[in-house]
Amino acid sequence: MKTIHLTKEDFLNRVANYEANPAEWKYLGDKPAIIDFYADWCGPCKMVAPILEELAKEYNDQIYIYKVNTEEEQELAGAFGIRSIPSLLFVPMEGQPQMAMGALPKASFKEAIDNVLLGKA
């Protein structure tokens, strides 16, 4: 599996319809996800991109890894208060998503995936 690029419309249909439920987070996916808010010109984003591609292959059918280009999807970035990139939203099946800022090393991603998303801790 590869990372999946999302438009606002894709996000509303596959992740969460924050327009219909602005006060309540309701995840629509069938497995946990990481959402990478990035921009093409961002150096740290370019460092994270190959790590996310590797993780998409490693965790193939256990999680989704979505990417949102903040330049193209400014309304979506604004809805989540994205002020710095990369910003990564870890979305478990139950409970609230957790935001992480900055370029994380692969080990940190794996730890977050195993503990936050897959509940292996």
C-alpha positions in Angstrom: 0.0 0.0 0.0 1.1 3.6 -0.6 0.3 6.8 1.1 -3.1 8.3 0.0 -3.4 11.9 -1.0 -6.7 13.5 0.2 -8.7 16.5 -1.0 -11.2 18.2 1.3 -14.0 16.1 -0.3 -12.0 12.9 0.2 -11.4 13.8 3.9 -15.1 14.5 4.5 -16.0 11.1 3.1 -13.2 8.9 4.3 -11.9 10.5 7.6 -14.4 12.8 9.3 -17.2 15.1 8.2 -16.3 18.0 10.4 -18.8 20.2 8.5 -21.7 18.0 9.5 -20.4 17.5 13.1 -18.2 20.5 14.0 -18.4 19.8 17.7 -17.8 16.1 17.7 -15.0 14.0 16.2 -16.4 10.9 14.5 -13.9 8.9 12.5 -15.3 7.3 9.4 -12.5 4.9 8.5 -12.4 1.1 8.9 -8.8 1.1 10.3 -6.6 3.6 12.2 -4.8 6.4 10.2 -2.0 8.9 10.2 -2.7 12.2 8.4 0.3 14.1 7.3 -0.3 17.8 6.7 2.5 18.9 4.5 3.6 21.3 1.7 5.9 20.5 -1.3 8.3 23.4 -0.4 8.8 22.2 3.2 12.2 20.6 3.9 11.2 18.6 7.0 8.1 17.3 5.1 10.4 16.0 2.4 12.4 14.1 5.1 9.2 12.5 6.5 7.7 11.5 3.1 9.9 8.5 2.4 9.5 7.3 6.0 5.7 7.4 5.6 6.0 5.5 2.3 8.0 2.8 4.1 5.5 2.6 7.0 2.6 2.4 4.5 4.2 -0.8 3.1 5.2 -2.2 6.6 1.7 -1.7 8.1 0.1 -2.4 4.8 -3.4 -3.6 5.9 -3.4 -2.4 9.5 -3.5 1.4 9.0 -4.0 4.2 6.4 -1.5 6.9 5.8 -3.1 9.9 4.3 -1.4 13.1 3.1 -3.0 16.5 2.9 -1.2 19.3 0.9 -1.8 22.4 3.0 -1.2 24.7 0.0 -3.9 23.0 -2.0 -6.3 22.3 0.9 -6.0 25.5 3.0 -9.5 25.3 4.3 -8.9 21.7 5.6 -5.6 22.8 7.2 -7.4 25.8 8.8 -10.1 23.5 10.2 -7.4 21.6 12.1 -5.5 24.7 13.2 -2.4 23.7 11.2 0.2 26.4 11.9 3.5 24.5 11.3 4.3 21.6 9.0 4.7 18.8 9.0 1.9 18.2 11.4 0.8 14.6 11.9 -2.6 13.6 13.1 -2.7 10.1 14.6 -6.3 8.8 14.4 -7.2 5.7 16.5 -10.4 3.8 15.9 -11.7 4.9 19.3 -11.2 8.2 21.1 -9.7 11.5 20.1 -6.9 11.9 17.5 -3.5 13.1 18.7 -1.4 15.8 16.9 2.4 15.7 16.6 4.4 18.5 15.1 7.7 18.3 13.2 9.7 15.7 11.4 9.7 12.5 13.6 12.2 9.7 13.2 10.9 6.4 12.0 11.2 4.8 15.4 8.9 7.5 16.9 6.4 6.8 14.2 6.5 3.1 14.8 6.1 3.6 18.6 3.1 5.9 18.0 1.5 3.5 15.5 2.0 0.5 17.8 0.8 2.3 21.0 -1.7 4.9 19.9 -3.2 3.4 16.8 -2.9 -0.4 17.2 -3.0 -0.5 21.1 -0.1 -2.9 21.4 1.3 -1.2 24.5 
